[in-house]
Amino acid sequence: MTTDIANSPVTVLGLGAMGSALAAALLKAGHPTTVWNRSPEKADALVADGAVRAASVTDAIEASPVVIACLLDYPVLEELIVPAAGALTGRHLINLTNGTPDQARALAARLEPRGIGYVDGGIMAIPSLIGGPEAFILYSGSRDAFDRARPALDRLGGAHYLGEDAGLASLYDLALLSAMYGMASGVRHAMTMVGEERAADFGPSYLVPWLQAMAAPIGQGAAADDEGSPLGMQAAGLANIVAASHGQGVPAALLSHMLTSMQDIVNAGYDDLLPPLIDQIRKAA
Ligand SMILES: NC(=O)c1ccc[n+]([C@@H]2O[C@H](COP(=O)([O-])OP(=O)(O)OC[C@H]3O[C@@H](n4cnc5c(N)ncnc54)[C@H](OP(=O)(O)O)[C@@H]3O)[C@@H](O)[C@H]2O)c1
């Protein structure tokens, strides 16, 4: 199928929290949208807004040149689309189901010989942000499929194509999520240190602006070891955080681990934090 797909039909497989948001954004932008979900009632609101409810996965695929899948995980995705691969031939599958780089590469290798343009994607947004300026989605895999699906993908959030390796979007997605979970664990630790009574003010007044300010230099390639923050000073400060955490009755297991790493790096005479830190993490693995 080689139709020009600008403003053309799109199918969404999977109407969980995220799939429903994707379908709603496509409908809002004027794309004729066909939807399928295991629990069909989840399509009711979308159908009321003009979506077409398909009776089967195959019917849904056959309705559009671009098929977007957003399901729980790869086993569910494969269970649904592998039997319908015949219908997918000549179409473009944009898979926004979370998975690993190897899962993405294996699926691409399975589908591409059948004439299915496969693109894997990592959604860097929560459902309420889809279609808005803060949402962005990472894509990798078939460049041709990405270009053809682009008009629809632009409706969902900023579209970033990383390359032909289908595993790259997942790699970046999971790396970004690992940073988010690291931040979340630091946030919980900080909130626990100040205590429940102070957390309501501490969070918005101090924690959020502080994290935003600290995130900015990362974009300029700086780690936390720029010339204004020597490593020895940071190691001493980290020791104080560990001690204060204990003083507040808050276990500091993660921070203690970081402190040991940083102290080793300082003792070894490094003046750049990131390479030895990466080495240490790799060795631990
Ligand atoms: N929500 C987020 O904030 C977010 C952000 C970024 C990425 N994502 C990714 O988006 C994907 C979907 O997430 P979600 O938030 O939409 O999850 P969800 O609300 O739990 O929806 C899961 C979807 O998978 C379907 N499903 C589960 N098991 C199935 C099975 N055995 N057979 C057929 N369909 C099955 C569900 O169908 P039923 O409705 O019938 O159960 C539903 O459509 C995930 O890979 C997630 O990592 C989500």
The ligand as an SDF file (V2000), in Angstrom:
LIG
                    3D

 48 52  0  0  0  0  0  0  0  0999 V2000
    0.5010    5.1750   30.6700 N   0  0  0  0  0  0  0  0  0  0  0  0
    1.6650    5.7960   30.5690 C   0  0  0  0  0  0  0  0  0  0  0  0
    1.9460    6.7780   31.2950 O   0  0  0  0  0  0  0  0  0  0  0  0
    2.6810    5.3500   29.5350 C   0  0  0  0  0  0  0  0  0  0  0  0
    3.7530    6.2150   29.2050 C   0  0  0  0  0  0  0  0  0  0  0  0
    4.6700    5.8210   28.2420 C   0  0  0  0  0  0  0  0  0  0  0  0
    4.5500    4.5790   27.6460 C   0  0  0  0  0  0  0  0  0  0  0  0
    3.5170    3.7600   27.9750 N   0  0  0  0  0  0  0  0  0  0  0  0
    3.4660    2.4270   27.3360 C   0  0  0  0  0  0  0  0  0  0  0  0
    2.2550    2.2760   26.5970 O   0  0  0  0  0  0  0  0  0  0  0  0
    1.8640    0.8990   26.6320 C   0  0  0  0  0  0  0  0  0  0  0  0
    0.4080    0.8360   27.0730 C   0  0  0  0  0  0  0  0  0  0  0  0
    0.3120    1.4440   28.3570 O   0  0  0  0  0  0  0  0  0  0  0  0
   -1.0880    1.8500   28.9940 P   0  0  0  0  0  0  0  0  0  0  0  0
   -0.8040    2.9040   29.9790 O   0  0  0  0  0  0  0  0  0  0  0  0
   -2.0950    2.0860   27.9300 O   0  0  0  0  0  0  0  0  0  0  0  0
   -1.4120    0.4780   29.7700 O   0  0  0  0  0  0  0  0  0  0  0  0
   -2.8430   -0.0880   30.1930 P   0  0  0  0  0  0  0  0  0  0  0  0
   -3.7820    1.0300   30.4940 O   0  0  0  0  0  0  0  0  0  0  0  0
   -2.5890   -1.1060   31.2250 O   0  0  0  0  0  0  0  0  0  0  0  0
   -3.3700   -0.8030   28.8550 O   0  0  0  0  0  0  0  0  0  0  0  0
   -2.8620   -2.0470   28.4540 C   0  0  0  0  0  0  0  0  0  0  0  0
   -3.4420   -2.4040   27.1090 C   0  0  0  0  0  0  0  0  0  0  0  0
   -2.9910   -3.7140   26.7470 O   0  0  0  0  0  0  0  0  0  0  0  0
   -4.1430   -4.5340   26.5330 C   0  0  0  0  0  0  0  0  0  0  0  0
   -3.8840   -5.9240   26.9150 N   0  0  0  0  0  0  0  0  0  0  0  0
   -3.3030   -6.3540   28.0700 C   0  0  0  0  0  0  0  0  0  0  0  0
   -3.2390   -7.7060   28.0640 N   0  0  0  0  0  0  0  0  0  0  0  0
   -3.8130   -8.1170   26.9010 C   0  0  0  0  0  0  0  0  0  0  0  0
   -4.0360   -9.3880   26.3060 C   0  0  0  0  0  0  0  0  0  0  0  0
   -3.6440  -10.5170   26.9140 N   0  0  0  0  0  0  0  0  0  0  0  0
   -4.6300   -9.4230   25.0930 N   0  0  0  0  0  0  0  0  0  0  0  0
   -5.0220   -8.2940   24.4650 C   0  0  0  0  0  0  0  0  0  0  0  0
   -4.8250   -7.0440   24.9580 N   0  0  0  0  0  0  0  0  0  0  0  0
   -4.2330   -6.9660   26.1750 C   0  0  0  0  0  0  0  0  0  0  0  0
   -5.2310   -3.9140   27.3710 C   0  0  0  0  0  0  0  0  0  0  0  0
   -6.5000   -4.3680   26.9090 O   0  0  0  0  0  0  0  0  0  0  0  0
   -7.7600   -4.3430   27.9230 P   0  0  0  0  0  0  0  0  0  0  0  0
   -8.2320   -2.9390   27.9300 O   0  0  0  0  0  0  0  0  0  0  0  0
   -8.7050   -5.3200   27.3270 O   0  0  0  0  0  0  0  0  0  0  0  0
   -7.2420   -4.7990   29.2730 O   0  0  0  0  0  0  0  0  0  0  0  0
   -4.9730   -2.4380   27.0840 C   0  0  0  0  0  0  0  0  0  0  0  0
   -5.4170   -2.0840   25.8020 O   0  0  0  0  0  0  0  0  0  0  0  0
    2.8080    0.1790   27.6030 C   0  0  0  0  0  0  0  0  0  0  0  0
    3.7780   -0.5320   26.8960 O   0  0  0  0  0  0  0  0  0  0  0  0
    3.4240    1.3380   28.3930 C   0  0  0  0  0  0  0  0  0  0  0  0
    4.7340    1.0340   28.8880 O   0  0  0  0  0  0  0  0  0  0  0  0
    2.5690    4.1130   28.8930 C   0  0  0  0  0  0  0  0  0  0  0  0
  1  2  1  0
  2  3  2  0
  2  4  1  0
  4  5  1  0
  4 48  2  0
  5  6  2  0
  6  7  1  0
  7  8  2  0
  8  9  1  0
  8 48  1  0
  9 10  1  0
  9 46  1  0
 10 11  1  0
 11 12  1  0
 11 44  1  0
 12 13  1  0
 13 14  1  0
 14 15  2  0
 14 16  1  0
 14 17  1  0
 17 18  1  0
 18 19  2  0
 18 20  1  0
 18 21  1  0
 21 22  1  0
 22 23  1  0
 23 24  1  0
 23 42  1  0
 24 25  1  0
 25 26  1  0
 25 36  1  0
 26 27  1  0
 26 35  1  0
 27 28  2  0
 28 29  1  0
 29 30  1  0
 29 35  2  0
 30 31  1  0
 30 32  2  0
 32 33  1  0
 33 34  2  0
 34 35  1  0
 36 37  1  0
 36 42  1  0
 37 38  1  0
 38 39  2  0
 38 40  1  0
 38 41  1  0
 42 43  1  0
 44 45  1  0
 44 46  1  0
 46 47  1  0
M  CHG  2   8   1  16  -1
M  END
$$$$
